[in-house]
Amino acid sequence: MALALNREELSQYLAEVFPQVREDFAIDDLTEDTITMRLLTAERHLRPGGTISGPSMFALADVCVYAMVLARLGRQALAVTTSCSMDFMRKPEGNTQMIAQCRLLKLGRSLAVGDILMFSEGSDKPVARASMTYSIPPQGSAAAQFG
């Protein structure tokens, strides 16, 4: 399945429908099945001890799957997270950006499933892994046509 939104269109749409986090994330790469995004790490993303917080890593994983669903389906802003499983494996570096690589495993009519690996920039050792499921509004519903 081809992309409904390219990298630039997706970035613009995310800024439009999700402006509260537009300063937090950037899209590095986008293909039909994968997206690479980064958390633009700032003081607000750190926990005591100077490491990136769990909620910030969750947000990165969540936005990755959301963005991947939008890239494939187009302007459907009201797709929502329905499930998440996350494993924290290593302490992330607080003085670097967090990189997430997301692969869309399934895109159905009502559900999408993505797998995300997160790394401290410059390291090839994952610091966290997440699996997320998104609910997709039915075609023709008011929710599906938002945006």
N, C-alpha and C positions, 0 to 999 in steps of 0.2 A: 504494500500500500504506500502510495506517495505521500509526501508531506503536504498538509493543507496550509501550513505557515512556514516560511523559511526562518532562518536565525534572526534576521533583522525584524521581520514582521512579528515574530514571537516576542522578542524583547520589547517592542513597542506596545504590543497588546498587554503583556504582563504589567508594564508601567501604567497602562490605562486602567486595568481592572484590579490591580493589586498594588496601588501606589505606596502603601505603608511599608513595603519592603523593597522598593526599587533601588534603594541605596545599599542593600545587603547582598545582592546576588548578581552574577554576570554569567552569560552563556558563552562558553569557550568553543563548543563544537556541537553540531546537530546533524544526525543522519536519520534515515527512516526508522531505525530501531534503537538508537542510542542518543543520549545527550550528556555532555560534560559541562558542569556548572561549577562555579566557585562561590564560596562565602567570602565576601570582602570584609575580612576580619577587622573588627574595631573593638574598642574597650568594652562596649555593651555586650559583646559576645563571649567575654571571658568570665570564668568563675574564679573564686579565690584560689591562689596558687598559680595564676597566669595561664591556665589552659582553656581551650574552647569548651564552652558548656554543652551539656547534653541537649538542652532545649534548642540551642543554636544548630547542633548537628541534626536534630530531628527536623528543624525547619528547612535545612538544606535538602535533606532527603525528600521531604514532603513537596517542596517546590519543584524538585527535579521531576518527580512523577507527574505532578500537575502540568508542568511545562511540556513534558513529552506527550501527554494526552492532548493538550491544546495543539501541539505541533501536528499531530496526526488528524485530529477531528476538526480543527478550526476554532472559531470563536464560540466556545461553550464554557463560559466563566463559572457556571455553577456546578461543575463536576466537583465531588467532595471525597475526602478521605473516609474510608469505611473500616480500614484495618491497617495495623502496623506492627511489625515485629522488628526489634532492633537489638543488635549485639554490639557492645562497646568492647573493643579488643585491646587497644593501646591508648596511652595518653597522647592526645594530639598536641602539637606544638602551638602555643598561644601567640607566638610572634610571626606566624606565617598564615597564609590563606589556606582554607580547607577546600580541597578539590573533590567533587563527587562525580562518579561515572555511573550513569543509570542506563539500564537496558530494559526495554519494554518486553515483558515475557508474553503478555496476552492483551489483546485489545478486542473485546467483544462488544455486543450491543449495549450491555448494561454495566459491565465491569471491566476494569483495566488493572493489570498486575505488573508491578515493576520491581526490579532488584537493583540496589544501590550499594556501591562500595565507596567509602570516603577515605581520603588520604591527606596528610599534611603536605603542602606543596613542597616538592623536592624529594619526597620519600616514596618508595614503591611498596611500603608496608601499610596495609589498610589499618585505619584506626577504628572504623566502625562499618557495619553492614546492616542494611535495612531491607525489608520486603514490605511493600505497601500495596494496598488495593484501593482503587478509586471507584466510586459509583458514578455512572454517566447518566445524565437526565435523558428520558425518552425523547426520541426525535419528535418534533412538533409541539413539545410542551413549552410553556412560557419560560421555564428554567433553561431549556436547551437553546432558546433563541436570545438569551440575555447577551447584551454587548453588541 
